[in-house]
């Protein structure tokens, strides 16, 4: 407890120091818009913060799967995790500071997770691909382990060694050699159980069955070590083998009243209908089980299926799957020796489940002629997917009407309203009237928004509808592509040009361009004025000439006197 209080003090001090420093730096760098590849001494963008926060989230999920957590541990770790996620989102940190802070928080979380625990075998498991072997005394048999990784990160440097014993009731094989350890370099993580089976790794050993072996079903234990997230993990893996001895009456069970070994019921496989199960959907689960005994019939067999319990609050926990009929039990009267029985039950997956595999425990109780209330337990893992949900905002088109050869700007938003990431989101336009490239938005996280900003060019006049179809495509985690369509109102028309040939059909009177001179009426008026002025001038000149002539005649008359 003191160690945890010290840890909180260190985190609080770090937050205060980093917060004051980063607020000053943030004002100086408010115009910086970094992307993932930005220099490490520049402030981290929101995209980079989201990526680092996502890595911390995945690491925390891995820890909760890898180690067995008590409620007290989860409360302590949730407090650190939630505080760190909020701080990384809101604080102004450089990329170097952000990644260093993430590593520091991961160290704190792992330290708490490892307290009083040695790990778990949840990551490394046997698949159901290899059936239970049947063999008998003196034979050589090949025992195969088909290993799968149900974790979210790779398992490396896997070393598996048989756990042998001189006791014939524990180890039915001769020990005539030192059995070598089998090594596997890596078992890759998978997105779902089916993918995990596809990536399984098989290893095996040849064993010689003892001549004095007892008849029965033997558990074979193998010790395994591997590395997960840099930590060494140790676990035991158990498979089974049916062995027939030279003396059938000498059985593995020492009880004098028993003629046969205890039968075992194992799960040999399962399937769902539909094959892909989405959160909130109803599906039919069929589980195949087998009576491994070759001699004993099991009777009054009762199967009860219990789904993983979700929810962090003890008062608000719930099962991941619930039967639609109200009962999670299936009953069959008997299963004959070596017979396979299939049981089906209709179940509903809770709508708020995360996209991951969920464990379903199959509890089995049964009787034989000699014993009652025998039991076995098996687990199956059902992968749940979240259905992708996408929506678009109102489109802004500027301008909404263009001529052939002109461009228009199309803008709208794409919203991820689901609980799973949309991958490789892109936008294209399907229309004979416009031409455009591809607008790539990348990945859109749950609750995030991508903004479309495209330029389209008119190439053919519209037939009259004025509709251009925007197509948004995206992929899920498995690479399956989906699409939605959005109709846009964008009209493309033909550019109208003057045709000189049409001027020949017009009357000649119309062929008076406005800019060729003064109108005819104005010219006539000007000419009238000029004529009047000329007449006046001529009249005045004649009067003046007549007056001068008279004066000259008067002077001549005076000279004559």
C-alpha positions in Angstrom: 0.0 0.0 0.0 2.9 2.4 0.8 4.4 1.6 -2.5 1.1 2.4 -4.3 0.8 5.8 -2.4 4.4 6.6 -3.4 3.5 5.8 -7.0 0.5 8.2 -6.9 2.7 10.9 -5.4 5.3 10.5 -8.2 2.6 10.6 -10.9 0.9 13.7 -9.3 4.3 15.6 -9.1 5.0 14.6 -12.7 1.6 15.9 -13.8 2.1 19.3 -12.1 5.6 19.9 -13.3 4.9 18.7 -16.9 1.6 20.6 -16.9 3.0 24.0 -16.0 5.9 23.7 -18.4 3.9 22.4 -21.3 1.2 25.2 -21.0 3.9 27.8 -21.6 5.3 25.8 -24.6 1.9 25.2 -26.0 1.3 29.0 -26.4 4.5 29.4 -28.4 3.6 26.4 -30.6 -0.1 26.9 -31.0 0.1 27.0 -34.8 2.0 23.7 -35.0 0.0 20.9 -36.7 2.2 17.8 -36.4 1.5 14.4 -38.0 2.9 11.0 -37.0 6.2 11.7 -38.7 6.8 15.1 -37.0 10.1 15.8 -35.3 10.3 14.4 -31.8 11.1 17.9 -30.3 7.8 19.4 -31.6 4.5 19.1 -29.8 2.4 16.0 -30.5 -0.7 16.4 -32.7 -4.1 15.0 -31.7 -3.6 12.2 -34.2 -0.3 11.2 -32.5 -1.9 11.5 -29.1 -4.7 9.2 -30.1 -2.3 6.6 -31.5 -0.2 6.6 -28.2 -3.4 6.4 -26.1 -4.6 3.5 -28.3 -1.3 1.7 -27.6 -1.7 2.2 -23.9 -5.2 0.9 -24.1 -4.1 -2.3 -25.9 -1.3 -2.8 -23.5 -3.6 -2.5 -20.5 -6.1 -5.0 -22.1 -3.2 -7.5 -22.6 -2.2 -7.2 -18.9 -5.8 -7.9 -17.8 -5.9 -11.0 -20.0 -2.4 -12.1 -19.0 -2.7 -11.9 -15.2 -5.4 -12.8 -12.8 -6.7 -9.6 -11.3 -8.4 -9.0 -8.0 -10.9 -6.2 -7.6 -8.4 -4.3 -5.5 -5.8 -4.5 -8.3 -8.2 -3.4 -11.0 -9.3 -0.4 -8.9 -5.7 0.7 -8.5 -4.8 0.1 -12.1 -7.9 1.8 -13.4 -7.2 4.9 -11.4 -3.7 5.2 -12.9 -4.9 4.3 -16.4 -7.8 6.8 -16.5 -5.6 9.6 -15.1 -2.9 8.9 -17.7 -5.4 8.7 -20.6 -6.8 12.1 -19.6 -3.4 13.7 -19.1 -2.1 12.5 -22.5 -5.2 13.9 -24.2 -5.1 17.3 -22.7 -1.5 18.1 -21.9 0.8 19.8 -24.4 3.6 17.3 -24.7 6.3 16.8 -27.3 6.4 13.4 -29.1 9.4 12.4 -27.1 7.8 13.3 -23.8 4.5 11.6 -24.8 6.1 8.2 -25.6 8.3 8.4 -22.5 5.3 9.0 -20.4 3.4 6.1 -22.0 6.3 3.8 -21.2 6.4 5.0 -17.6 2.7 4.4 -17.1 3.0 0.9 -18.7 5.7 0.1 -16.2 3.5 1.1 -13.3 0.6 -0.9 -14.6 2.7 -4.0 -15.2 4.3 -3.7 -11.7 0.9 -3.8 -10.1 -0.4 -6.6 -12.4 2.6 -8.9 -11.4 2.1 -8.5 -7.7 1.4 -11.9 -6.1 1.0 -13.8 -9.4 3.0 -16.0 -11.7 1.0 -15.4 -14.9 -1.6 -17.5 -16.6 -2.0 -19.9 -19.4 -4.8 -18.0 -21.2 -2.6 -17.0 -24.2 -1.1 -20.4 -25.0 -3.8 -23.1 -25.4 -4.5 -26.3 -27.3 -6.8 -26.1 -30.3 -9.5 -28.7 -31.0 -7.9 -29.7 -34.3 -6.2 -32.9 -32.9 -8.6 -35.7 -31.7 -7.9 -37.8 -28.6 -5.7 -40.7 -29.5 -6.5 -44.4 -28.9 -3.6 -46.7 -28.5 -2.7 -50.0 -26.7 0.2 -51.7 -25.0 3.4 -52.2 -26.9 2.5 -49.8 -29.7 4.3 -46.7 -30.8 2.1 -43.6 -30.9 2.7 -40.1 -32.1 1.3 -37.4 -29.7 0.6 -34.0 -31.3 0.1 -30.7 -29.5 -1.7 -28.2 -31.7 -1.0 -24.8 -30.0 -2.8 -21.5 -30.6 -2.3 -18.0 -29.3 -5.5 -16.3 -28.1 -3.7 -13.2 -27.0 -3.5 -9.8 -28.7 0.3 -9.9 -29.0 2.8 -12.5 -30.4 4.2 -15.3 -28.2 7.9 -16.0 -28.9 10.6 -18.5 -28.0 8.1 -21.3 -27.0 9.8 -24.3 -25.4 7.6 -27.4 -24.6 8.9 -30.4 -22.6 7.1 -33.7 -21.7 6.6 -34.1 -17.9 7.6 -37.8 -17.6 7.2 -40.1 -14.6 8.2 -43.7 -13.6 4.7 -44.2 -12.2 2.7 -46.1 -14.8 -0.5 -44.5 -13.5 0.8 -41.1 -14.5 2.9 -41.8 -17.6 1.9 -44.7 -19.8 5.0 -44.7 -22.0 8.4 -46.3 -21.7 11.2 -44.0 -20.5 14.1 -45.3 -22.7 15.4 -41.9 -23.7 15.7 -38.3 -22.6 12.9 -36.7 -24.5 13.9 -33.5 -26.3 12.2 -30.2 -25.8 10.3 -29.0 -28.9 10.8 -25.3 -29.8 8.6 -22.8 -31.6 10.1 -19.5 -32.6 6.8 -17.6 -32.7 3.1 -18.1 -32.5 1.4 -15.1 -34.0 -1.5 -13.2 -32.4 -4.8 -13.3 -34.1 -7.8 -11.1 -34.5 -10.3 -13.9 -33.7 -10.5 -17.6 -32.8 -10.8 -18.7 -36.4 -7.7 -16.8 -37.3 -5.9 -18.2 -34.3 -6.7 -21.8 -35.5 -5.3 -20.8 -38.9 -2.1 -19.7 -37.3 -1.7 -22.7 -35.0 1.6 -24.4 -34.6 1.9 -28.2 -34.3 4.6 -30.1 -32.4 4.8 -33.8 -31.5 6.7 -36.7 -30.0 6.9 -40.5 -30.7 6.3 -42.6 -27.6 6.3 -46.4 -27.0 3.4 -47.6 -24.8 4.5 -49.7 -21.8 3.8 -53.4 -21.9 2.4 -53.3 -18.4 0.2 -50.2 -19.0 -3.1 -50.0 -17.2 -6.3 -49.5 -19.2 -7.7 -46.0 -19.0 -7.7 -42.4 -20.1 -4.4 -40.7 -19.2 -3.7 -37.0 -18.8 -0.4 -36.1 -20.5 1.2 -33.0 -19.1 3.7 -30.9 -20.9 5.6 -27.9 -19.4 5.8 -24.8 -21.6 7.8 -21.6 -21.3 7.4 -18.6 -23.6 7.9 -14.8 -23.7 5.0 -12.4 -23.8 5.6 -8.7 -24.0 9.2 -9.3 -22.9 8.2 -11.3 -19.8 8.9 -15.0 -19.3 5.8 -17.0 -18.7 5.6 -20.7 -17.5 2.6 -22.9 -17.8 1.5 -26.5 -18.1 -0.5 -27.9 -21.0 -2.5 -31.1 -20.7 -3.9 -33.4 -23.4 -5.4 -36.9 -23.1 -4.8 -40.3 -24.5 -6.9 -43.5 -24.3 -4.8 -46.6 -23.6 -5.8 -50.3 -23.6 -3.7 -52.5 -21.5 -2.8 -56.2 -21.9 -5.1 -57.0 -19.0 -8.5 -55.2 -19.4 -9.4 -55.8 -15.8 -6.3 -53.9 -14.6 -7.6 -50.4 -14.9 -6.2 -47.0 -14.1 -8.9 -46.6 -11.4 -7.9 -48.7 -8.3 -11.4 -49.1 -6.9 -12.2 -52.8 -6.6 -15.9 -52.1 -7.5 -15.1 -50.5 -10.8 -14.6 -52.6 -13.9 -13.8 -49.7 -16.2 -12.0 -46.4 -16.1 -13.9 -43.2 -15.4 -15.3 -41.9 -18.7 -14.6 -38.4 -19.8 -16.7 -36.0 -21.8 -14.6 -33.5 -23.9 -15.6 -30.7 -26.2 -14.4 -31.5 -29.8 -15.6 -28.4 -31.5 -18.3 -25.8 -31.9 -20.0 -23.6 -34.5 -22.3 -20.6 -34.6 -25.1 -19.7 -36.9 -24.6 -17.2 -38.4 -20.9 -17.8 -38.6 -20.1 -14.2 -37.7 -21.7 -13.0 -34.4 -22.3 -9.3 -33.9 -22.9 -7.6 -30.6 -26.6 -7.3 -29.9 -27.5 -10.1 -32.3 -29.2 -13.5 -31.7 -27.2 -16.6 -32.7 -27.4 -20.3 -32.4 -24.5 -22.0 -30.7 -23.8 -25.7 -31.4 -21.2 -27.5 -29.2 -19.9 -31.0 -30.1 -18.9 -33.2 -27.2 -17.6 -36.8 -27.1 -17.7 -39.6 -24.6 -14.0 -40.7 -24.7 -14.6 -44.0 -23.0 -14.7 -47.0 -25.2 -16.6 -49.1 -22.7 -18.8 -47.0 -20.4 -22.0 -45.2 -21.3 -22.6 -41.9 -19.6 -26.2 -41.2 -18.5 -28.3 -38.3 -17.2 -25.9 -35.9 -18.8 -26.6 -32.2 -17.9 -24.7 -29.4 -19.7 -24.7 -25.9 -18.3 -23.1 -23.0 -20.3 -21.8 -20.0 -18.4 -20.6 -16.9 -20.4 -17.8 -14.6 -19.3 -19.0 -12.0 -16.8 -18.5 -8.4 -17.9 -18.6 -5.1 -16.0 -16.1 -3.7 -13.5 -18.7 -2.7 -10.8 -19.7 -5.7 -8.7 -23.3 -4.3 -8.6 -23.5 -4.0 -12.4 -22.0 -7.2 -13.8 -23.7 -9.2 -16.5 -23.1 -12.2 -18.7 -21.7 -11.6 -22.2 -24.2 -14.1 -23.6 -27.7 -14.8 -22.4 -30.0 -17.6 -23.6 -33.1 -16.5 -25.3 -35.2 -19.2 -23.7 -34.2 -18.2 -20.2 -32.2 -21.4 -19.5 -28.6 -22.1 -20.3 -28.9 -25.9 -19.6 -29.2 -28.8 -22.0 -30.0 -32.4 -21.0 -29.6 -35.7 -22.8 -30.4 -39.1 -21.5 -27.2 -40.8 -22.4 -24.0 -40.8 -24.7 -22.7 -44.2 -25.7 -19.0 -45.1 -25.6 -17.0 -43.2 -28.3 -20.2 -41.4 -29.4 -20.3 -37.7 -30.3 -23.3 -35.6 -29.2 -24.2 -32.1 -30.5 -26.2 -29.7 -28.3 -27.6 -26.4 -29.5 -28.8 -23.4 -27.7 -30.0 -20.0 -28.9 -28.2 -17.1 -27.3 -28.1 -13.3 -27.5 -24.9 -11.3 -27.3 -25.1 -8.1 -25.3 -25.1 -5.0 -27.5 -22.3 -3.2 -25.7 -19.7 -6.0 -26.0 -16.3 -5.0 -27.2 -15.0 -6.6 -30.4 -13.0 -9.6 -29.1 -13.3 -13.4 -28.3 -15.5 -14.2 -25.2 -15.0 -17.5 -23.2 -18.0 -19.7 -22.7 -17.6 -22.4 -20.0 -19.3 -25.7 -20.5 -20.0 -27.5 -17.2 -20.9 -31.2 -17.6 -22.4 -33.5 -15.0 -23.2 -37.2 -15.6 -23.7 -40.6 -14.1 -22.5 -44.1 -15.0 -23.9 -47.5 -13.8 -21.3 -47.5 -11.1 -20.9 -43.8 -10.1 -23.0 -40.7 -9.9 -22.3 -37.0 -10.1 -19.2 -37.2 -12.2 -18.2 -33.9 -13.8 -16.0 -32.3 -16.5 -15.4 -28.7 -17.6 -14.5 -27.3 -21.0 -14.2 -23.9 -22.5 -14.9 -22.5 -26.0 -14.1 -19.0 -27.2 -16.7 -17.2 -29.3 -15.5 -14.1 -31.2 -17.8 -11.1 -31.2 -17.7 -8.4 -33.7 -19.1 -4.9 -33.5 -21.1 -3.8 -36.6 -19.6 -0.8 -38.3 -21.9 2.3 -38.3 -21.3 5.3 -40.5 -23.2 8.5 -41.3 -22.6 11.6 -43.3 -23.3 15.3 -42.8 -25.0 17.8 -45.1 -23.0 18.4 -48.2 -21.9 21.9 -49.2 -21.4 22.3 -52.9 -19.9 25.6 -54.3 -21.2 26.3 -57.0 -24.2 24.0 -57.4 -24.4 24.6 -61.1 -21.3 24.5 -63.4 -20.7 24.5 -67.2 -18.8 21.7 -68.9 -15.1 22.2 -68.1 -15.7 24.2 -64.9 -15.1 22.9 -61.3 -17.2 22.7 -58.2 -16.0 22.2 -54.6 -17.8 19.4 -52.6 -17.5 19.3 -48.8 -19.2 17.1 -46.2 -18.3 15.1 -43.0 -18.2 11.4 -42.5 -19.0 10.2 -38.9 -18.1 6.9 -37.3 -21.1 6.3 -35.0 -20.1 2.7 -34.2 -17.8 1.1 -31.7 -15.2 -0.3 -34.2 -12.6 1.5 -36.3 -13.3 2.2 -39.9 -10.2 1.4 -42.0 -9.1 2.9 -45.4 -12.0 5.3 -45.7 -12.2 6.9 -49.2 -14.7 8.9 -51.2 -15.3 8.7 -55.0 -18.0 10.1 -57.3 -20.1 8.1 -59.7 -21.7 10.2 -62.5 -21.3 10.6 -66.2 -21.4 14.3 -65.9 -18.4 14.9 -63.6 -14.9 13.6 -63.2 -12.9 13.4 -60.0 -10.1 11.6 -58.2 -10.2 9.7 -54.9 -10.4 11.6 -51.6 -8.6 9.4 -49.0 -9.6 9.9 -45.3 -7.6 7.0 -43.8 -8.8 5.3 -40.6 -11.6 6.8 -38.5 -11.7 5.8 -34.9 -15.0 5.2 -33.0 -16.7 8.5 -32.4 -14.3 10.4 -34.7 -15.1 12.4 -37.9 -13.5 12.6 -41.3 -13.9 15.7 -43.5 -14.3 15.4 -47.3 -13.0 18.3 -49.4 -13.1 17.3 -53.2 -13.0 19.2 -56.5 -15.1 17.8 -59.3 -14.9 18.8 -63.0 -17.9 18.9 -65.3 -17.4 16.7 -68.4 -20.9 16.2 -69.9 -24.1 18.2 -69.7 -26.7 16.8 -67.3 -29.8 15.0 -68.7 -32.0 17.0 -66.3 -31.8 15.2 -62.9 -28.8 17.2 -61.6 -27.7 14.3 -59.3 -24.1 13.2 -58.6 -23.6 10.1 -56.4 -20.8 10.3 -53.7 -19.7 6.8 -52.7 -18.0 6.3 -49.3 -16.1 3.0 -49.0 -14.4 1.5 -45.9 -12.9 -1.7 -44.6 -13.3 -3.7 -41.3 -10.5 -5.4 -39.4 -10.6 -8.4 -41.7 -10.2 -6.2 -44.9 -13.9 -6.7 -46.0 -15.0 -3.6 -47.9 -18.4 -1.9 -47.5 -19.9 1.2 -49.0 -22.6 3.8 -48.6 -24.0 6.2 -51.2 -24.9 9.9 -50.9 -26.8 11.9 -53.6 -25.6 15.4 -54.3 -27.4 18.1 -56.2 -24.9 19.3 -58.8 -26.1 20.4 -62.3 -23.8 20.5 -65.3 -24.8 22.5 -68.4 -23.4 23.1 -71.9 -21.5 26.4 -72.4 -23.6 28.5 -75.0 -21.4 30.2 -77.7 -22.5 32.9 -80.5 -22.8 31.3 -83.9 -21.8 33.8 -86.8 -23.8 31.7 -89.4 -27.1 32.6 -87.7 -26.5 36.4 -88.5 -27.1 35.8 -92.2 -30.8 35.2 -91.7 -31.4 38.5 -89.9 -32.8 41.6 -91.9 -30.2 44.2 -93.1 -31.8 47.0 -90.9 -30.7 45.1 -87.8 -27.1 45.0 -88.8 -26.2 48.2 -87.2 -23.7 47.7 -84.4 -24.1 50.1 -81.6 -20.4 51.1 -81.5 -20.0 52.0 -85.2 -20.9 55.8 -85.0 -23.7 58.4 -84.5 -27.3 57.2 -85.2 -28.9 58.3 -88.5 -31.4 60.6 -86.8 -28.6 62.5 -85.1 -26.7 62.8 -88.4 -29.8 64.2 -90.2 -30.3 66.7 -87.4 -26.7 67.8 -87.6 -26.9 68.2 -91.4 -30.1 70.4 -91.0 -28.4 72.6 -88.5 -25.3 72.9 -90.8 -27.5 73.9 -93.8 -29.4 76.5 -91.7 -26.0 77.9 -90.5 -24.7 78.1 -94.1 -27.9 79.8 -95.4 -27.7 82.4 -92.6 -24.0 83.0 -93.4 -24.8 83.4 -97.1 -27.7 85.8 -96.4 -25.5 87.9 -94.1 -22.7 88.0 -96.6 -25.1 89.1 -99.4 -26.5 91.9 -97.2 -23.0 93.0 -96.3 -22.0 93.1 -99.9 -25.1 95.0 -101.0 -24.5 97.6 -98.2 -20.9 98.1 -99.3 -21.9 98.5 -102.9 -24.4 101.2 -101.9 -21.8 103.1 -100.0 -19.4 102.9 -103.0 -22.1 104.4 -105.2 -22.8 107.2 -102.8 -19.1 108.1 -102.9 -19.1 108.2 -106.7 -22.1 110.5 -106.7 -20.3 113.0 -104.4 -17.3 113.0 -106.7 -19.4 113.8 -109.7 -20.8 116.9 -108.0 
